[in-house]
Every structure is written in structure tokens, then in C-alpha cells.
Amino acid sequence: MDRGSERFRRRRVAWCIERFVSSLPTIAILLEFKLNNMKVTISVRQVYFKTTAVDIDIPNDISADDIGTYLNDNAELYSDSIFRGLEEEDYEEGIGMDSGHWTDEDMDSEWRYDCKSLNTGGHV
């Protein structure tokens, strides 16, 4: 390697180092900008519900303690009407615990009965 090529290489290296050093403030600003940028995730949990009710007749000889069992054994008396009623209802915002005798706020669905004649109610 001759002295001319060596001198050129040194000058080129010096020039590259100068360019790099002179760009350090810009690089530092870019790094600071990148490091100070935080990503924020916005999440929403919006709950909507529907409620409906149907009235059915049950035999008079069923005791208050046996109404739940009777209704569970005879779901065909009300289930189709309940599902049709739900289809017709509009969604409301919230979890639906504000009206009625709802008690299972951790559940995504709650079925219950209320019998005014016997002043009783419970879950189906």
C-alpha cells in the first residue's frame, strides 16, 4: 500500500468520524424522542343487557318450596316465550342489576321467578 492510499484512508476515516460525531446531537435527540414516547392502549368494556318477562300459569297445589323444581322440570312452558321476548327487546347500557330482583351480578345470564301469590321467588 502506498502512502497516498494510506493518507486517503485516514482522511476518509477522519471524515466519517467527524460526520458521526457531528450527528451525535441529532442521534441523541432521536434516541431521547424514541425513549420518551410511550405507547398507551385505550380499552373499553361496555356492557349491554336485555331483560324480558313472561307470565305463566302453574297449578295451585304447588308449594312455595316446589315452584323452582316445577319450573325447571317444565321449561317448555316459558323458554320459547322468553327467547322471543328477548329478541324483541332493545339493548340497554349497563349490567341490568338496577331493576328487578337480580342477584347474580357475576353471571352473564340470570333466570328467576317471582310468585306474588305466595310472596316468594328464586332462580330457575
NUPA-483643 format. One record per residue: residue in one letter; x, y, z of N, C-alpha, C, O, CB in turn. Coordinates in steps of 0.1 Angstrom, whole numbers, plus 2048, in hexadecimal, padded with zeros to 3 digits. Glycine has a CB too. Example, Ala and Ser with C-alpha at 12.3 -4.5 7.8 and 13.67 -1.06 7.14 Angstrom:
A8847C784E87B7D384E8847DF84E88E7DF8558717D385AS8807EA8478897F584788180084F88680B85088D7FA839
***
This chain:
M8087F480080080080080980C80081280D8087F680080CD8068167F780F8227F780982C8007FE82B80580F8277E8R81283680380F84180C8028498087FB84D81181A84A80EG80084B7FB7F48527F77E784B7FB7DE8527FF7F58547E8S7E783E7F97DB8367FC7D983680B7CD8378107DC8287F7E7E38358137E28358217DD8428267D584382F7F0832828R7E284D8217DE85B8257CF85C8217C88628297E786581EF7CB8588167BD8598127B485181B7AA85681F7BB853803R7B884581F7B183D8287AF8448367A484483B7B782F82AR7BA84983B7BA8508487B185C8477A985F8507C885584CR7B286483C7A986F83A79A86B83979187183F7AD87782DR79886083278A85B83178585783F77985A84278984F827V78D85084678984C85478785885D77D85986479484385AA78F86285C78E86E86478187586077987A86879A878862W77E87685377287C84E76687585375C87C85777287D83EC76686885375B86085875986286674D86386B75D851855I76386286E76286587C75D87387F754874887770863883E76287D87775C88B87974D88B87674689187D76489486FR74988486B73B88486873387D87372888287673987D85AF73987287873286B88273087488F72687589573985E885V73C87A89373C88289F73388E89D72C8928A774A8868A3S73389489272B8A088F71C89C88F7138A589272E8A7882S71989088C70B88C88C70688689A6FA88389C708881882L70F8858A470B8808B17008888B76F78828BD7178808BAP7008958B76F589C8BE6E78988B76DD8968BE6F68AB8BDT6E78978AA6DB8928A36D78848A76CC8818AA6DD893894I6E187B8A86DF86E8AC6DA86D8BA6D08668BD6EB8658AAA6E08758C36DC8768D16CD87B8D26C68768DA6E587F8D9I6CA8858CA6BC88A8CA6B387F8C56A887D8CB6BB8978C1L6B68788BB6AE86E8B66AC8638C06A185E8C26B38688A9L6B785F8C66B68548D16AE8598DC6A68518E16C48518D5E6AF8668E16A786B8EC69986B8E86908678F06AC8798EFF69686F8DB68886F8D66828618D767785F8DB6888758C8K68A8588D268584A8D26838458E067983E8E268E8418CAL68C8488E968C8428F66808498FE67A8439076998448FDN67D8558FB67385C90266585A8FD65B85D90367586B902N6648548F16578508EC6528448F265983A8F365884E8DCM6468448F86408388FE6348358F662D83D8F163D83B90DK6318288F56258238EF61B8228F961D81C9046288168E7V60F8278F66048269005F881E8F95F58228ED5FF834904T5F38158FF5E880D8FA5DB8129005DA81290D5EA7FE8FBI5D18158F85C48198FE5BB80D8FC5B98088F15BF8268F6S5B58099075AC7FE90759F80290D59E80B9155B27F290FV5947FC9085877FF90C57F7F290F5807E990757F808902R5797F291A5707E791D5627ED91E55F7F39285747DE92AQ55A7EB91454C7F19135437E59145437DC90B54A7F9907V53A7E591E5327D991F5237DE91C51F7E89205327D492EY51C7D591550E7D89115067CB91650C7C091650D7DA902F4FA7CE9194F27C391D4E47C49174DF7CF9134F17C292CK4DC7B99184CE7B99154C77B19204CD7A89264CC7B2907T4BB7B59234B37AE92D4A57AC9264A17B491F4B27B593BT49F7A192A49179F92648B797931492791939490798918A47E79693147678E93A46A78993446478F92B473796947V46677D93845977793345277294045876D94945C76B929D44577293F43C76D94A43775F94543275E93943177694DI43875594D43274894A42A74495642C74896143D73D947D42073B95341873595E41E72896242372095A409733959I41E72696F42371997541871497E40F71C98243171B97DP41770798040D70198940D70799741770A99C40E6F298AN40170999C40070F9AA4057069B540870B9C03F17129ADD4076F99B340B6F09BD41A6EF9BF41F6E79C64056E29BBI4216F89B84306F79B94347019C543070C9C54376FC9ACS43C6FB9CE4407039D944B70D9D545170C9CB4456FA9E5A44D7179DE4577219DB46571B9D946D71F9D145872C9E6D4687119E147570A9E14777029D44826FF9D04767019EDD46C6FE9CD46D6F69C146B6FD9B446C6F79A94626EB9C2I46970A9B44677129A847471199F47270E9934647219ABG4807139A448C71299D48E70599649170498A4987159A5T48B6FA99D48C6ED9984826EB98C4856E598248A6E29A3Y4766EF98F46B6EE98446F6F597846E6F096D45E6F398AL47470297947870A96E48470396648570395A47C718972N48E6FE96E4996F89674956EB96049A6E89554A46F4972D48B6E49654876D895F47D6DA95347B6D294A47F6CF969N4786E795246F6EA9474736F794046B70093E4616EC94DA47F6F793C48570393647E70692847E712924494701933E4786FC9224716FE91646570891746070D90D46C6F1910L46070A92445571392645972292445072A922450711934Y46672592546A73392447673691C47874291846C738932S47E72C91948B73091248A736905491740902494723911D4817318FC47F7378EF47A7458F047F74E8E847672E8E6S4717478F946C7558FB47775F90047776A8FC460755904I47F75A90848A76290D49376690249777190149275B919F49775C8FA4A175F8EF49A7688E54A17718DF4A57528E8R48E7668E24877708D848677E8DE4897888D747876B8D5G48477F8EB48378C8F24917928F249279F8F047F78A900L49B78B8F44A97918F34AC7968E54B27A08E44B37868F7E4A878F8DB4AA7938CD4A37A18CB4A87A98C34A57898C3E4987A38D14907AF8CE4957BB8D64937C78D34827AD8D2E49C7B98E14A17C38EA4AD7CA8E44B57C48DC4A57BE8F8D4AF7D78E74BB7DF8E44C57DD8EE4C27DB8FA4B77EE8E2Y4D27DF8EA4DD7DE8F44DD7EB8FC4D97F68F74EA7DC8ECE4E07E99094E27F59114F07F49164F67EA9184D87F491DE4F580091950380191E5047FE92D4FB80293550980F91BG50E7F693150F7F393F50F7E39415107DC9375057F9948I50F7DF94D50F7D19505017CC9544FF7C09565197CD95BG4F77D59554E97D09574E67CD9654DB7C69684E67C594FM4EE7D196F4EB7CE97D4E27D89844DE7D698F4F87CD984D4DE7E397D4D77EE9834C87EB9854C27F198E4D87FA97BS4C27E297D4B47DF97E4B27D19804BA7C897D4AC7E4971G4A77CD9874A47BF9894AB7BA9964B17C299D4A87B797DH4AB7AD9984B17A79A34BE7A099F4C17959A44A879D9AAW4C67A69964D279F9924DC79F99D4DE7A89A44D87A6985T4E379399E4ED7929A94FA78D9A450478E9AB4E87889B3D4FB78799850878199350F78A98A51078797E50477398CE51579598F51C79E98652979998052E79E97751F7AB98ED52E78D98553A78798053677E97453F77A96D54177F98AM52A77B97252677296752277A95B51E78595C51A76996CD52377494F51F77B94351177993F50C77F935528776937S50A7719474FB76E9444F576A9524FB76395A4F9764939E4E976F9544E276B9604D376995D4CD7719574E477696BW4CE75D9614C075A95F4BA75996D4C07529764BE74C957R4AF75F9704A975E97D49A75F97B4947629714AD76A986Y49375B98648475C98648076399248776499C47E74D986D47476999246E77099D46076C99D45976D99347078099CC45B7689A944D7659AA44776E9B544976C9C144B7569AFK43F7789B14397819BA42F77B9C342E77F9CF43278D9B2S4287719BE41D76A9C64237649D341D7649DD41675F9BEL42F75E9D14367579DD4417609E344875B9EC43B74A9D9N44376C9DD44D7759E245B76E9E246276E9EC44A77B9F0T45E7689D746B7619D64717639C846B7679BF4697529D9G47E75F9C74857609BA4927589BC4967549C748776E9B6G4987569B14A57509B14AA74E9A34A57549994A47429B7H4B57469A14BB7449944B673798E4B272D9944CA743996V4B57389814B072D9794BD7269734BC71D96B4A673196E
***
